[in-house]
C-alpha cells in the first residue's frame, strides 16, 4: 500500500497547473524515493524534470531539483556531494525569498552539519529552519525537529531530546511520511546504543536500557520491512552487534559483525566495528582472527572523528592489550581514553547549552516544546 505522502504527491503532480508546481511535487517524490532506498527511481524522476525544462531550469524549479539531488546523494553514500547541493539550493531559495524551500534546505544542511560535528553551524541552520517554517510545513519541521532531538541525545540529555522526537513523530504522521518515522526509530536506537556502549567500557552497566534498545532496534527493522524502506538497512546489524557485545554474547555478536558491509557504514564507523570484532575474538580465544584484526583497529582509529568513538575504541583496546600482557600499549590506550572522555564531556555540555539557546529563541510552538 502506498503511503499517504506518496498518494498526496502523486495527486499534486497530476493536479499541477504550471511547470514549477509540477517540478516541486515531482522533486519531493524523488526525495521520498531516495529516502526509501529507491535511488534509481529517484534519479529517473529528477532526469524527467530536467528534460521537461530542456535543461534550462526555472530558478524556482532549480531549487527543488538541487534539494532532491542533495537528498539522493546523501542516501547514496556521497554526503560531501549532498551538502554541496543543499548549499546551492539554500542560497538560491534565500535569494528568491522562497521560504518553504529555504526552511527545508536549512533543515537538511543541519543534518549534514550534525553528522560532521560542526555544532555551531548546525545550531544556526536548525534555528533558521524552525523560524521560517510554518507549523504545517511538516517536511521542514519534522527534519529540523529530528536534528534537535538527535543533538540533545548526543549531548547526553534524552530528557530534552524526547519532546523533539515526539514533534518529529507528530509532523511525520500528519504528512504520512513513513520514511521519516523510520529515520526516527533508527536514530533513537543508534543514539541509545552509543550511550550504552560508552557507559559499558567505563564500567557502568544498564541492563534495562540495553533491553529497551534491543526492542527499539527490532522495531525499527520490522517497521522498515513493513513499509519497504531499505536505505537504513545496513545500520541495524551495526546496532545489534554492539548490543550483543555489551551483553557479552560474543559468538552471536561475531556472527552479526561478519554479515556487515563495511562500505555501507562509512569509514568513521570502521574502528568501532573492528574493535568489536577484536573483543569477540579475544573472548572466544580466536587468536588468529585477533591477530588479523588488531592492526586494523589501530589504523581505523586514525579516521575516527567522534570523541565518544575514540573513547570506546581506546578502552576496548586497553582491555585487549592488558589481557595480552602488552602493558605499555594498554597504558597508552587508557591515557588516550581518559583525555578524550574529558574533552567529550566538555563538548556535550557546550552542545546542550547551544541547543538550549536555540530553543529559547523560538516563538511559542503549537507542539509546546520550548525547554
Secondary structure, 3 states (H helix, E strand, C coil): CCCHHHHHHHHHHHHCCCHHHHHHHHHHHHHHHHHHCCHHHHHHHHHHHHHHCCCCCCHHHHHHHHHHHHHHHHHCCCHHHHHHHHHHHHHHHHHCCCHHHHHHHHHHHHHHHHHCCCHHHHHHHHHHHHHHCCCCCHHHHHHHHHHHHHHHHHCCCHHHHHHHHHHHHHHHHHHCCHHHHHHHHHHHHHHHHHHHHHHHHCCCCCHHHHHHHHHHHHHHHHHHHHHCCCCCHHHHHHHHHHHHHHCCCHHHHHHHHHCCCHHHHCHHHHHHHHHHHHHHHHHCCCHHHHHHHHHHHHHHHCCCCCHHHHHHHHHHHHHHHHHHCCHHHHHHHHHHHHHHHHHHHHHHHHHHHHHHHHHHHCCCCCCCCCC
